Amino acid sequence: TEPSNPPAGAPMLELLGTARWEYPDYEAVRPFGDKVGVGFASSTGYVYGGVLEGAWRGWHYPTYLRNGLYQLDAHGEICGPAGVILNRHGGLATPTAGRSRGAIYQLAQHATFVTEAPELTRLNRTLALGVGLVRAPGLVTISYYGLSVPA
């Protein structure tokens, strides 16, 4: 089929920015002595390009499952030129087979945003999908794509 323009009012995907962060603090508790557990981490970094551009800091509360998956639950703050954007994201970190490109986990996230910055308020009604990688020793690169419903 030929590419076509979406119908008027249809949701659109847009690259909101690519975040790169690392974890200066990371603690895990595994009460049963196996792979199951929970963690706490803080992160610092930067979001490049797009409306999310700015300094990143985050708080992460992963749950570790027996099969090697990490369930993600995190909050972030992005301080950019237009103002502060709060981020909430969840999803999965899946171990990579054979550590392709130096990656130890593939990331798939869903994210929402809250901001009072007048030129960014459309983010308040944006659902984002994040895809990325974790490389050792905990360096994250993830791109967020926003699905916005026109007002």
DRENVEXKOL-996343 format. One line per 4 residues: number of its first residue (from 1); their letters; for each residue x, y negated, z negated of N, C-alpha, C. Coordinates in Angstrom, 2 decimals. Example, Ala and Ser with C-alpha at 12.3 -4.5 7.8 and 13.67 -1.06 7.14 Angstrom:
<pts>
1 = as = 13.19:5.69:-7.80:12.30:4.50:-7.80:13.20:3.30:-7.80  12.85:2.25:-7.08:13.67:1.06:-7.14:12.90:-0.03:-7.87
</pts>
This chain:
<pts>
1 = teps = 0.83:1.18:0.00:0.00:0.00:0.00:0.88:-1.25:0.00  0.33:-2.31:0.48:1.03:-3.59:0.54:0.93:-4.31:-0.80  2.01:-5.02:-1.21:1.90:-5.83:-2.43:0.82:-6.91:-2.25  0.16:-7.21:-3.30:-0.88:-8.24:-3.22:-0.81:-9.12:-4.45
5 = nppa = -1.43:-10.25:-4.35:-1.53:-11.14:-5.50:-2.61:-10.61:-6.44  -2.36:-10.67:-7.75:-3.40:-10.20:-8.68:-4.62:-11.11:-8.61  -5.78:-10.56:-8.93:-6.98:-11.39:-8.92:-6.90:-12.50:-9.96  -7.63:-13.56:-9.73:-7.66:-14.69:-10.66:-8.07:-14.20:-12.04
9 = gapm = -7.35:-14.65:-13.07:-7.67:-14.28:-14.44:-7.07:-12.97:-14.90  -6.37:-12.24:-14.01:-5.76:-10.96:-14.40:-4.55:-11.21:-15.28  -4.31:-10.36:-16.28:-3.11:-10.50:-17.12:-1.85:-10.35:-16.27  -0.80:-11.05:-16.66:0.47:-11.02:-15.93:1.61:-10.67:-16.89
13 = lell = 2.61:-9.92:-16.40:3.83:-9.66:-17.16:4.86:-10.73:-16.84  5.57:-11.17:-17.88:6.58:-12.21:-17.74:7.74:-11.89:-18.67  8.97:-12.01:-18.18:10.13:-11.83:-19.04:10.19:-13.01:-20.01  10.06:-12.71:-21.30:10.06:-13.75:-22.34:11.46:-14.04:-22.85
17 = gtar = 12.37:-13.08:-22.72:13.74:-13.25:-23.19:14.37:-11.91:-23.50  15.69:-11.90:-23.58:16.45:-10.70:-23.93:17.19:-10.97:-25.23  16.87:-10.18:-26.23:17.47:-10.34:-27.56:18.68:-9.42:-27.71  19.70:-9.96:-28.37:20.88:-9.16:-28.74:21.14:-9.43:-30.21
21 = weyp = 21.15:-8.35:-31.00:21.42:-8.54:-32.42:22.22:-7.38:-32.97  22.75:-7.60:-34.16:23.45:-6.55:-34.90:22.96:-6.57:-36.33  23.28:-5.51:-37.05:22.80:-5.34:-38.42:23.95:-5.56:-39.41  24.04:-6.73:-40.06:25.08:-6.91:-41.07:24.81:-6.09:-42.33
25 = dyea = 23.54:-5.81:-42.61:23.16:-4.99:-43.77:22.22:-3.89:-43.31  22.51:-2.66:-43.73:21.65:-1.53:-43.36:21.75:-0.48:-44.46  20.64:-0.18:-45.06:20.58:0.83:-46.12:19.51:1.85:-45.78  19.76:3.10:-46.11:18.79:4.17:-45.88:18.63:5.00:-47.14
29 = vrpf = 17.41:5.45:-47.36:17.10:6.36:-48.47:16.50:7.62:-47.86  17.09:8.77:-48.19:16.61:10.06:-47.69:16.34:10.94:-48.91  15.15:10.79:-49.51:14.88:11.44:-50.79:14.84:12.96:-50.75  14.66:13.54:-49.57:14.55:15.00:-49.50:15.84:15.65:-49.02
33 = gdkv = 16.88:14.85:-48.80:18.17:15.39:-48.41:18.26:15.82:-46.96  17.24:15.55:-46.15:17.31:15.89:-44.74:17.22:14.61:-43.91  16.74:14.71:-42.68:16.68:13.54:-41.80:15.55:12.58:-42.15  14.57:13.01:-42.92:13.41:12.18:-43.24:13.81:11.09:-44.23
37 = gvgf = 13.35:9.87:-43.97:13.66:8.80:-44.91:13.15:7.46:-44.42  13.56:6.44:-45.14:13.20:5.07:-44.80:14.45:4.21:-44.90  14.38:3.05:-44.26:15.54:2.17:-44.29:15.14:0.72:-44.47  16.14:-0.08:-44.73:15.99:-1.53:-44.73:17.23:-2.10:-44.06
41 = asst = 17.02:-3.06:-43.18:18.15:-3.71:-42.52:17.81:-5.17:-42.28  18.84:-5.99:-42.24:18.69:-7.35:-41.76:19.45:-7.43:-40.45  19.04:-8.36:-39.59:19.72:-8.51:-38.30:19.94:-9.98:-37.99  21.00:-10.24:-37.24:21.28:-11.59:-36.75:21.71:-11.49:-35.30
45 = gyvy = 21.34:-12.50:-34.52:21.71:-12.49:-33.11:21.13:-13.67:-32.39  20.83:-13.47:-31.10:20.35:-14.55:-30.25:19.44:-13.97:-29.18  18.43:-14.74:-28.78:17.57:-14.39:-27.66:17.97:-15.30:-26.50  18.27:-14.69:-25.35:18.73:-15.42:-24.18:17.63:-15.49:-23.12
49 = ggvl = 17.50:-16.66:-22.51:16.57:-16.82:-21.40:15.13:-16.81:-21.84  14.28:-17.38:-21.02:12.85:-17.36:-21.28:12.42:-18.24:-22.43  11.13:-18.18:-22.73:10.54:-19.04:-23.77:10.97:-18.65:-25.18  11.51:-17.45:-25.35:11.94:-17.01:-26.68:13.37:-17.42:-27.02
53 = egaw = 14.06:-18.11:-26.13:15.47:-18.41:-26.36:15.69:-19.11:-27.69  16.67:-18.60:-28.44:17.01:-19.20:-29.72:17.73:-18.22:-30.63  18.11:-18.69:-31.81:18.80:-17.87:-32.80:17.81:-16.88:-33.42  18.25:-15.62:-33.57:17.42:-14.54:-34.09:17.90:-14.13:-35.47
57 = rgwh = 16.95:-13.88:-36.36:17.25:-13.14:-37.59:16.03:-12.28:-37.87  16.28:-11.09:-38.41:15.17:-10.16:-38.60:15.32:-9.31:-39.83  14.20:-8.66:-40.18:14.10:-7.75:-41.32:13.43:-6.48:-40.81  14.09:-5.34:-41.00:13.67:-4.08:-40.37:13.40:-3.03:-41.45
61 = ypty = 12.33:-2.26:-41.23:11.91:-1.22:-42.18:11.63:0.08:-41.42  12.66:0.73:-40.86:12.42:1.94:-40.07:12.06:3.14:-40.95  11.31:4.05:-40.35:11.02:5.35:-40.95:11.72:6.40:-40.09  12.47:7.30:-40.71:13.22:8.32:-39.99:12.44:9.63:-40.04
65 = lrng = 12.26:10.25:-38.89:11.52:11.50:-38.79:12.47:12.68:-38.56  12.02:13.89:-38.86:12.85:15.08:-38.73:13.35:15.30:-37.30  12.56:14.91:-36.33:12.93:15.16:-34.94:13.91:14.13:-34.37  14.42:13.24:-35.21:15.40:12.25:-34.77:14.81:10.92:-34.33
69 = lyql = 13.48:10.84:-34.23:12.84:9.58:-33.87:12.88:8.62:-35.06  12.99:7.34:-34.75:12.82:6.29:-35.75:11.54:5.55:-35.40  10.65:5.41:-36.37:9.48:4.56:-36.19:9.88:3.16:-36.65  9.68:2.19:-35.79:10.14:0.83:-36.06:9.03:-0.02:-36.66
73 = dahg = 9.38:-0.84:-37.62:8.48:-1.81:-38.23:9.36:-2.98:-38.64  9.20:-4.11:-37.99:10.13:-5.21:-38.24:9.46:-6.57:-38.08  10.10:-7.55:-38.68:9.70:-8.95:-38.59:10.92:-9.74:-38.15  10.72:-10.72:-37.30:11.84:-11.54:-36.86:11.47:-13.01:-36.84
77 = eicg = 12.49:-13.84:-36.86:12.32:-15.28:-36.75:13.27:-15.76:-35.66  12.71:-16.49:-34.69:13.51:-17.06:-33.61:13.44:-18.58:-33.75  14.59:-19.22:-33.90:14.66:-20.68:-34.01:15.24:-21.22:-32.72  14.36:-21.81:-31.90:14.78:-22.32:-30.60:14.57:-23.80:-30.48
81 = pagv = 14.86:-24.36:-29.31:14.75:-25.80:-29.11:13.33:-26.33:-29.27  12.32:-25.50:-29.00:10.93:-25.96:-29.11:10.35:-25.76:-30.50  11.02:-24.97:-31.35:10.50:-24.72:-32.68:10.70:-23.28:-33.11  10.06:-22.91:-34.21:10.19:-21.57:-34.79:9.12:-20.65:-34.21
85 = ilnr = 9.53:-19.42:-33.88:8.63:-18.38:-33.41:8.79:-17.19:-34.35  7.70:-16.74:-34.94:7.73:-15.53:-35.77:7.37:-14.34:-34.89  8.04:-13.23:-35.12:7.88:-12.02:-34.32:7.56:-10.86:-35.24  6.64:-10.02:-34.82:6.36:-8.76:-35.53:6.42:-7.68:-34.47
89 = hggl = 7.24:-6.66:-34.69:7.30:-5.59:-33.70:7.37:-4.21:-34.34  6.88:-3.25:-33.59:6.90:-1.85:-33.97:7.20:-1.02:-32.74  7.31:0.27:-32.93:7.57:1.13:-31.78:8.43:2.31:-32.18  9.20:2.80:-31.21:10.03:3.98:-31.42:11.46:3.76:-30.94
93 = atpt = 12.40:4.33:-31.67:13.79:4.46:-31.23:14.01:5.95:-31.00  14.32:6.32:-29.77:14.46:7.72:-29.37:15.93:8.01:-29.10  16.49:9.09:-29.70:17.89:9.41:-29.42:18.09:9.66:-27.92  19.20:9.15:-27.38:19.50:9.36:-25.97:20.22:10.68:-25.79
97 = agrs = 19.95:11.33:-24.69:20.64:12.58:-24.36:22.00:12.23:-23.77  23.06:12.71:-24.38:24.40:12.51:-23.85:24.94:11.10:-23.97  24.28:10.26:-24.74:24.75:8.89:-24.98:25.08:8.16:-23.67  24.11:8.11:-22.79:24.31:7.44:-21.51:24.63:5.96:-21.72
101 = rgai = 25.61:5.47:-20.99:26.07:4.07:-21.06:26.41:3.64:-22.49  26.85:4.56:-23.30:27.23:4.24:-24.67:26.06:4.05:-25.61  24.85:4.29:-25.13:23.65:4.09:-25.96:23.42:5.29:-26.86  23.00:5.02:-28.09:22.64:6.11:-28.99:21.12:6.23:-29.16
105 = yqla = 20.38:5.14:-28.88:18.91:5.17:-28.94:18.35:4.33:-27.79  17.21:4.78:-27.28:16.40:3.98:-26.37:15.27:3.39:-27.19  14.92:2.14:-26.91:13.88:1.45:-27.67:12.66:1.19:-26.80  11.50:1.40:-27.38:10.22:1.01:-26.78:9.42:0.34:-27.89
109 = qhat = 9.07:-0.92:-27.70:8.40:-1.69:-28.75:7.14:-2.37:-28.23  6.28:-2.68:-29.16:5.17:-3.61:-28.94:5.42:-4.76:-29.91  5.14:-5.99:-29.47:5.45:-7.15:-30.30:4.39:-8.22:-30.14  4.22:-8.99:-31.22:3.35:-10.16:-31.21:4.13:-11.34:-31.78
113 = fvte = 3.61:-12.54:-31.54:4.30:-13.76:-31.94:3.32:-14.74:-32.57  3.86:-15.58:-33.45:3.09:-16.68:-34.03:4.00:-17.90:-34.02  3.46:-19.02:-33.54:4.21:-20.27:-33.54:3.25:-21.44:-33.64  3.76:-22.53:-34.21:3.00:-23.78:-34.26:3.56:-24.79:-33.27
117 = apel = 4.63:-24.42:-32.54:5.21:-25.33:-31.55:4.21:-25.56:-30.43  3.79:-26.80:-30.19:2.72:-27.08:-29.23:2.94:-26.46:-27.84  4.17:-26.53:-27.31:4.39:-26.00:-25.97:4.53:-24.48:-25.91  4.50:-23.82:-27.08:4.64:-22.36:-27.12:3.40:-21.65:-27.66
121 = trln = 2.32:-22.37:-27.91:1.15:-21.74:-28.55:0.56:-20.60:-27.73  0.85:-20.55:-26.43:0.36:-19.41:-25.63:0.92:-18.08:-26.14  2.09:-18.15:-26.83:2.66:-16.92:-27.40:1.75:-16.33:-28.47  0.90:-17.15:-29.09:0.00:-16.66:-30.13:-1.03:-15.68:-29.59
125 = rtla = -1.24:-15.66:-28.28:-2.18:-14.71:-27.68:-1.48:-13.80:-26.66  -0.18:-13.59:-26.89:0.63:-12.75:-26.01:0.99:-11.45:-26.72  0.78:-10.34:-26.04:1.27:-9.04:-26.48:2.50:-8.74:-25.65  3.60:-8.39:-26.29:4.84:-8.13:-25.55:5.21:-6.66:-25.63
129 = lgvg = 5.86:-6.21:-24.59:6.46:-4.89:-24.54:7.96:-5.10:-24.54  8.66:-4.37:-25.38:10.10:-4.49:-25.45:10.75:-3.18:-25.03  11.77:-3.25:-24.17:12.53:-2.07:-23.77:14.01:-2.40:-23.91  14.77:-1.46:-24.47:16.17:-1.73:-24.66:16.94:-0.54:-25.19
133 = lvra = 18.15:-0.83:-25.68:19.08:0.20:-26.14:19.74:-0.21:-27.45  20.12:0.80:-28.23:20.98:0.60:-29.40:22.30:1.28:-29.07  23.38:0.55:-29.22:24.72:1.10:-29.03:25.41:1.13:-30.39  26.32:2.08:-30.56:27.08:2.15:-31.80:27.94:0.91:-31.91
137 = pglv = 28.12:0.35:-33.07:27.63:0.76:-34.38:26.38:0.00:-34.81  25.36:-0.05:-33.99:24.13:-0.76:-34.33:23.99:-2.08:-33.62  24.40:-2.12:-32.36:24.26:-3.32:-31.54:23.04:-3.13:-30.65  22.06:-4.00:-30.76:20.78:-3.87:-30.07:20.69:-4.88:-28.94
141 = tisy = 20.22:-4.43:-27.79:19.85:-5.30:-26.67:18.46:-4.88:-26.23  17.52:-5.82:-26.24:16.14:-5.50:-25.87:15.53:-6.69:-25.13  14.83:-6.38:-24.04:14.13:-7.41:-23.27:12.65:-7.33:-23.59  12.05:-8.49:-23.85:10.62:-8.58:-24.15:9.87:-9.12:-22.93
145 = ygls = 8.83:-8.39:-22.54:7.97:-8.77:-21.43:6.60:-9.06:-21.98  6.11:-10.26:-21.75:4.83:-10.68:-22.30:3.68:-10.38:-21.37  2.60:-9.90:-21.94:1.34:-9.69:-21.24:0.38:-10.73:-21.78  0.15:-11.76:-20.99:-0.69:-12.87:-21.44:-2.01:-12.85:-20.70
149 = vpa = -3.05:-13.14:-21.43:-4.37:-13.29:-20.84:-4.60:-14.78:-20.64  -4.86:-15.21:-19.40:-5.08:-16.64:-19.18:-6.19:-17.19:-20.06  -6.01:-18.43:-20.50:-7.00:-19.07:-21.38:-8.25:-19.42:-20.61
</pts>
